[in-house]
């Protein structure tokens, strides 16, 4: 998943604002990081961010989760494709 500074840079490019507090809240507490990436809590956490930072802050929170999901699944897809290629090569299929 992208590091926090990459999320902050993307927020600046989109909005002109860092939304550093949003990104750090999601990423920097190792004990709560998985919970804060839980897509079933988007409504709950989204309301919190919207109340504190407005619609744009809500959008940045959602975009952070979106970017992390996308990156995670790209890694899974890459790993799967590599495993399939290695398995086919093992059995002589190239």
ChimeraX attribute file (.defattr): number of C-alpha atoms within 10 A of each C-alpha:
attribute: neighborCount
match mode: 1-to-1
recipient: residues
	/A:1	17
	/A:2	13
	/A:3	12
	/A:4	18
	/A:5	13
	/A:6	13
	/A:7	25
	/A:8	21
	/A:9	16
	/A:10	18
	/A:11	23
	/A:12	14
	/A:13	11
	/A:14	12
	/A:15	13
	/A:16	10
	/A:17	15
	/A:18	19
	/A:19	20
	/A:20	16
	/A:21	13
	/A:22	20
	/A:23	21
	/A:24	16
	/A:25	14
	/A:26	21
	/A:27	20
	/A:28	12
	/A:29	11
	/A:30	9
	/A:31	9
	/A:32	12
	/A:33	14
	/A:34	12
	/A:35	12
	/A:36	17
	/A:37	18
	/A:38	11
	/A:39	15
	/A:40	10
	/A:41	12
	/A:42	16
	/A:43	12
	/A:44	10
	/A:45	19
	/A:46	19
	/A:47	15
	/A:48	14
	/A:49	21
	/A:50	16
	/A:51	12
	/A:52	12
	/A:53	16
	/A:54	13
	/A:55	14
	/A:56	16
	/A:57	23
	/A:58	22
	/A:59	16
	/A:60	26
	/A:61	23
	/A:62	18
	/A:63	15
	/A:64	25
	/A:65	21
	/A:66	14
	/A:67	13
	/A:68	17
	/A:69	15
	/A:70	14
	/A:71	14
	/A:72	14
	/A:73	12
	/A:74	13
	/A:75	13
	/A:76	12
	/A:77	12
	/A:78	12
	/A:79	12
	/A:80	12
	/A:81	12
	/A:82	12
	/A:83	12
	/A:84	12
	/A:85	13
	/A:86	14
	/A:87	13
	/A:88	12
	/A:89	11
	/A:90	10
	/A:91	8
	/A:92	8
	/A:93	9
	/A:94	9
